[in-house]
Amino acid sequence: MHANSKAIYNCTYAPEEFKAPENTRLTYNKATHRLYVHLMEYPDGHQLVLSGYGDKIRYVQFPHDASEIKTKLDGNDVTLLLPERKPNIAIPVVEVILK
């Protein structure tokens, strides 16, 4: 809980323009303009596609240790290149800092 508290406290449902990829849940903090992607299952292939996010993202990281997550832009989709090993957290969260 402590590692991902930013993804819970002061957050609400994400605006409808943000679609949740399969096996994820989204939360949103309007004050900080951050979207949180809760990985209910760690993706096979260690990649997660955020469809339609291409012009909305400034930076992506894990909030538990502030490590950067590399991204790849493909049209208006953004692919998150996650580490091969799942972080040692029950439900990893990805923090998306929006423009």
RATA-V708714 format. One record per run of one state. SS is the DSSP state (alpha for helix, beta for strand, coil for the rest). FROM is the first residue (numbers start at 1). LEN is the number of residues. If there is no record, write none. Layout:
ss from len
SS FROM LEN
SS FROM LEN
This chain:
ss from len
coil 1 4
alpha 5 3
coil 8 4
beta 12 1
coil 13 11
beta 24 6
coil 30 4
beta 34 6
coil 40 4
alpha 44 3
beta 47 4
coil 51 6
beta 57 6
coil 63 5
beta 68 1
coil 69 1
beta 70 5
coil 75 2
beta 77 5
coil 82 11
beta 93 6
coil 99 1
